[in-house]
Amino acid sequence: MISRRKFVAFALCATITLSTTSAWAKDFGKEAEAFVQSLADNAISSFRTMEAGPDREKEFRRLLNEGFDVRAIGKWVLGRYWRKAKDDEKEEYLNLFEDFIIVTYSNRFKDYSSSDITLKVTESVAKNEADAIVRSQIKRPQSSEPIMVDWRIKANKSNELKVVDVVVAGVSMSQTQRSEFSSVIKNNGGKVSGLINALKTKTAQLVSNIDSAAN
Amino acid sequence: MTKPVAQKKWIKKVGGIAAVSVILAGCATQPQLSDEANDPLEGLNRAVFGFNDLLDTWFLRPAATLYRGLLPPPIQEGIHNALSNLSTPIVLLNDILQGEPDRAMTTLSRFAINSTVGVLGFGDPASEMGHKAHKEDFGQTLAVWGAGEGAYLVLPIFGPSNPRDVVGRVVDYFSDPINIWAHNVDNNGVPIARGVLTAVDTRAHYYDAIEDMKKNSLDPYAALRSFYRQNRTAEIRNDTGPTVSPSPNLSYDFNSPSPGDEEVTEAR
């Protein structure tokens, strides 16, 4: 049995800890909200003002690299195979993953932003002062039904905010990619090199699609 | 005058108990999304997936493309709304079975408003009045009652599923008022026409997302499997769409691992 005094002390401690963390967390939530809004506004405005071509592609690459923690995502997406990979495989994989994610996200952006879309941050919840989920609504003129997109924001070691996951209708892009990659590796005899080859082929194919669409 | 109040209290109480048990059940059955999906029939499933993909390429995708090309977006949205409206009895039944009186009231209001003011469900004035749409089906009810999802299954034509959702589909089919009516008057045409229209409407509605997955995926089978399982999990805990989503719901998502969790990557 816990003595009454002990219990009270414990409850007090818990309350204090909880309330201070939530105060910190609230600030981080607001910070993360502003971060998502400005990232989205920048991306949308660069797509509106710049013409399709290598310049816009470059600008988008910059925004993605700045806004997303591509390396952390890449590492996490490899899951338990990260430890199994050799050092040179890790490096090659991370570089390929960066190319892959940038080409897929810029494809996505192109497909969805053909017309006037707007993103509005609606709310956020912070777990602590380095981890928050920002909920946003994307409105498209062709549909009255907005798409709900959640952004998982974390502060990295140098305290910069980064997107680490995008969740649409409860489906996490990172989680989906992680199970996909795991399946590719499994079907290649558990070898990370199998995934590396598949990434190479896929990225090359996606890039050539973009080039042929641009011409 | 006391009776209605007492009744309301009673409803609240039951609702509260139901809600708590729903939350508890939710915790107990919260499926752990892992990289290794529960998929012992993967070989067979992949074959059926391939078959479905061919069906899509030959029939469904062209039909959806035509549908999108021929009908202006407002008409497409109207048909989408009308089809959703037809399935509200199923939603209502499952709201009740899950012990969700508030959501049941929302569903009831939606049906009443959209079937009349919304002209047979083509319009969605209920959403503008604050009664936002949500989905329920018997598969979700079974999950709320504590049934696990079981092994992943790909059904011919119907696509991703699992034993729980197969049972759900069958129960939904037989508890649908229109299907009951059609069965009683020996009319197979109506359920078939509705099924085909729903398939084309769904394909057209999610056209971009499906094309995206087909195009950008290294392993579309694994991507769809993961997508289905995550989406069902979100539907079961009632956290889909820009509908009823008070902040506390959001915190639920923190339970799922995400990039930046060093321990997750490193500890294995």
Interface residues (C-beta under 8 A of the other chain):
Chain A: D69 A72 I73 K75 W76 V77 L78 G79 R80 W82 R83 T104 N107 R108 D111 Y112 T122 E123 S124 V125 K127 D131 I133 R135 Q137 Q142 S143 S144 E145 P146 I147 M148 D150 R152 K154 N156 K162 V164 D165 V167 A169 G170 V171 S172 S174 Q175 T176 Q177 R178 S179 E180 F181 S182 S183 V184 N187 L195 A198 L199 K202 L206 N209
Chain B: L33 D35 E36 A37 P73 E77 D124 D208 E211 D212 K215 N216 S217 L218 D219 Y221 A222 A223 R225 S226 F227 Q230 N231 T233 A234 E235 D239 T240 G241 P242 S245 S247 L250 S251 D253 F254 S256 P257 S258 P259 G260 D261 V264 T265 E266 R268
